[in-house]
Amino acid sequence: MKIPGLLGQSRMRAKERDALLDLIPSEGIFIEVGTFHGTTVAYWAKKRPEVNFISIDPFVGKASISLWKKNQQPNQNLWVGTLTTARIPPFSEYLFFIDGDHSRESALSDLDQALLSAREIWVHDYTRKNLPGVKEAVEHFVGTSAWRIDQIVETTAILKRR
């Protein structure tokens, strides 16, 4: 989907994007794992200027990173790499938005990496039937950790500590 005033595509419908925007606190740090063109996070960054948005992505294609940089807002930063290599300080209180590689193994790795630094974890594409690895990873994660699914917003599972 196109977002007026931003370049590239958002892989999230406007209804879901705006519902999640309402859940983003007015300050703090928001870490996005998997950013594509950065369109959705740039939209959120415009609406929440006091929040520091950090996007993490290995950027396989040069076109995606170029669009991300064109969409970049003053409160956005980029780490080119993976969540494993990003060196996020543990025992902090970040909000994580996981929308990277949709395989079970990769999603589970992202969840495990976010575990020590998250106050809340959002997992996009949880309800998408054509991406079963995401749901499998979330269900395994909540079944073996101190996290639970608090709510589902469209295709995004919101995880909180028990």
Sequence and secondary structure as in RCSB ss.txt:
>XXXX:A:sequence
MKIPGLLGQSRMRAKERDALLDLIPSEGIFIEVGTFHGTTVAYWAKKRPEVNFISIDPFVGKASISLWKKNQQPN
QNLWVGTLTTARIPPFSEYLFFIDGDHSRESALSDLDQALLSAREIWVHDYTRKNLPGVKEAVEHFVGTSAWRID
QIVETTAILKRR
>XXXX:A:secstr
   TT  S  SS HHHHHHHHTTS SSEEEEEE  TTSHHHHHHHHH TTEEEEEEE   SHHHHHHHHHH  TT
EEEEES TTTS   SS  EEEEE S  SHHHHHHHHHHHTTTEEEEEETTTT TT HHHHHHHHHHHHHSSEEEE
EEETTEEEEEE 
